[in-house]
Amino acid sequence: MTDHVPLRRNARFQLLWAGSAISQLGSELTRLAMPLLVLALTGSPGAAGIVAGARTVAFVAVQMPAGVWVDRWDRRRTLLAAQGLQAAASALLTALIVTGQVRLWHFVTLAVLDGLCAAFIGPVQDTAIRGIVPPGQLHAAYAQEEARTHAAGLIGPPLGGLLYGLGRAVPFVVDTLTFLAATLLYAFAKVPRRPAVTPREEERRSMRKEAAEAVAWLWHRRGLREVTAAVMVLNLLGGAFLIPLIVLVGERGGDARVTGAVLAGLGIGGLAGALLSGRVSRLLPPGKLLPAVVAVFGAALAATALPWGAWWPMIPLVFITLSTPSLNVVMNVVIARMVPEAMLGRMGAVLSMGGMVLKPLGPVIGGALAAALGGAGALLVLGGLLGLTAATAVLSRELRHFTGEPPEAADDAPAGDEAPHAPA
């Protein structure tokens, strides 16, 4: 594979990206339509929360086993099977809605199935990018991935609400069609099946041992280990600001429409940041980019507390998501370059679980701070904690010298695996 063909002409990547974009747009359509329908049928906000929670629990519970299995199984078949199963589940839910036979347990069961499929799809997509994109184009590829994520998040929920207004089943019909289209595009993309392995690696080891091997590999990578820890803190504190922000807007007289408009700043900044992330991510190595992003995040959160009206927080929110896509791109490139190909699925699961393990505590912390200090006080505290995190990262010698380049020494790799290398 060479860098001579522009990324836009890399048909396999563009087909993979298009499939992911269509599938994610379909999922975002039902992100709003699903709770609206559950509320309409049950009248219970708690029931809507149960459906969303069931999907999340299923996704988290199976993520580590899914990462191990993705490294063992034919990745192309795994992707097609998981995406096809999502399409089947969505079609079944649509049929139940159209016939008026849908019940709460149907929503919960199919949400669990959707979460299980998503746990497999993510690792396969991550490993596929390394297999079909040359090293020199990884920054551009992951920047395009970021743009897809933020565009779907910006367009999907409003479009889902519009389609729901046309008929309760309409968003789910469209969601099914997007899953079917994604399955077809993935088939044409010809995702790499699995990496070449040595005879020793062909020996079937226990799932626990394979998962522990990925954790041990990460623990022995100085710099990457510290970056991962800092990202965990960023996810924790970044997940805590939503409730204080809603409280702040309400304290200043803003209604639900104002709150929604203010939160739109996250989508606007995220889409713009994704379009710029490929260039920005090349300016600084990950060890220096991370504290810069965390510092911007903290300063922007603190700035939302300035007493300039209910609409003002929209401006700082734009700067939060304007900066974070660059960090996402850099980290994706680092993982693609450093992690042995035979371990990509497991490592993706380890990092994703690490990023999510503290995230559920964020809303709890944010709600407690808002109750004790009010919206503005809570946002100031969270901004200060992020600033402290950035300062700690700057003082870390491992982070300051971390470039994300793969080590050349083969003896640094765990037994049974290749040394980390740039993708071929």
C-alpha positions, 0 to 999 in steps of 0.5 A, a space after each residue: 500500500 502506498 500513499 500515492 493515491 489520494 484518500 478520496 480515491 481510496 475506494 475501500 476506505 470511502 465505502 467503509 466510511 460511507 457505510 459507517 456514516 449511513 449507519 450512524 445517521 440511522 442510529 441518530 434518527 432513533 436517538 430522539 424518536 425512540 424515547 418519544 415513542 416509549 413515552 407516548 406508549 407508556 407515559 413513563 420517563 423511567 421506561 424510556 431510561 430503561 430502554 436506553 440503559 439496557 443498550 448501554 449495559 449490553 454494549 459495555 458488558 460485551 465490549 471486552 469479549 467482543 474485542 477478543 473475538 474480533 482478533 480471533 474471527 474473520 473480521 469481514 464476516 463479523 462486520 457483515 453479520 453484526 450490521 445485518 443483525 442490526 438491520 433485522 432487529 430494526 425491521 422487527 421493531 418497525 413491524 411491531 410498531 406498524 401493527 400496534 403490537 410493540 411492548 416495553 419488553 420488545 424495546 428492551 430486548 431489541 435495544 440489548 441486541 443493538 448494543 451487542 452488535 455495536 460492540 462488535 462493529 466498532 472494533 472491526 471498523 477501527 482495525 479495518 482502517 489500519 488495513 486499508 489506509 496507508 500510514 501517511 493518510 491516517 490523520 486525514 482518515 480519522 479526521 474524516 471519521 470525526 466529521 462523520 460522527 459530529 455531522 450525524 450527531 448534528 443532523 440525526 436527532 432533529 431529522 428523527 424528530 421531523 420524521 417522527 412527526 410524519 408517523 411513529 414508524 417512519 424513523 424506524 423504517 428509515 433506520 432499517 434502510 440505513 442499516 441495510 445500505 450500510 451492510 451492502 457498502 461494507 460488503 463492497 469495501 472488502 474489509 481485511 479478514 484477519 492478520 497473519 499470525 504465528 503458529 504460537 498465536 494460533 494456539 487458542 488461549 483463554 479469553 481472560 489471558 488475551 484480555 490481560 495481555 492487552 492490558 499489560 501491553 498498555 501498562 508497559 507503554 509509558 506515555 500512552 499509559 499516562 495519556 489514557 489516564 488523562 483521557 479518563 479524567 477528561 471523560 469523567 469531568 467532561 461528562 459532568 457539565 451538562 446538568 450544571 449547564 442546564 441549571 445555569 440556563 434555567 437560572 438565567 431565565 432560559 426555557 427548553 428552547 434556549 437550552 436546546 439552542 445553547 447545546 447546539 453549540 457543541 454540534 457546531 463546534 464539533 463539526 468545525 473541529 472535525 473538519 480542522 482536526 487533520 491539520 491541527 493534529 499534525 501541529 503538536 505531538 499527543 503528549 503536548 496536544 492533550 494538556 492544551 485540549 484539556 486546558 481549553 476545555 477547562 477554560 471554556 467551561 469556566 467561561 460559561 459562568 460569566 454573567 452575560 445572559 442565558 445565550 452566552 454559554 453557547 459561545 464557550 461550548 463551541 470552543 470545547 468541541 472545536 478542540 477535542 476532535 484533534 485529540 481524538 484523531 491523534 489518539 486514533 493514529 497513535 493506536 493504529 501505529 503502535 498496537 500490533 495488528 493482532 491485538 487491535 480489537 482487544 486494545 480498542 475494547 480496553 481503551 473504550 472501556 477505560 474511557 467509559 468506566 468513569 463516565 457514568 459518574 460524571 452526571 452524578 458529580 455534576 448534579 451534586 455540584 449544581 445542587 450545592 453551588 448552583 449552575 455557575 459555581 459547579 461549572 467554575 469548579 469543573 473548569 478548575 479541575 480540568 485546569 488542574 488536570 492540564 497542569 498535572 499533564 504538563 508536569 509529567 515527564 512521560 507525557 512531555 516526551 510522548 510522540 506516539 511513534 511506535 518503538 522499534 525494539 521487538 523485544 519490548 512486545 509481549 510474548 506471542 505478539 509482533 512488536 508494534 509497527 506502522 501499518 503496512 
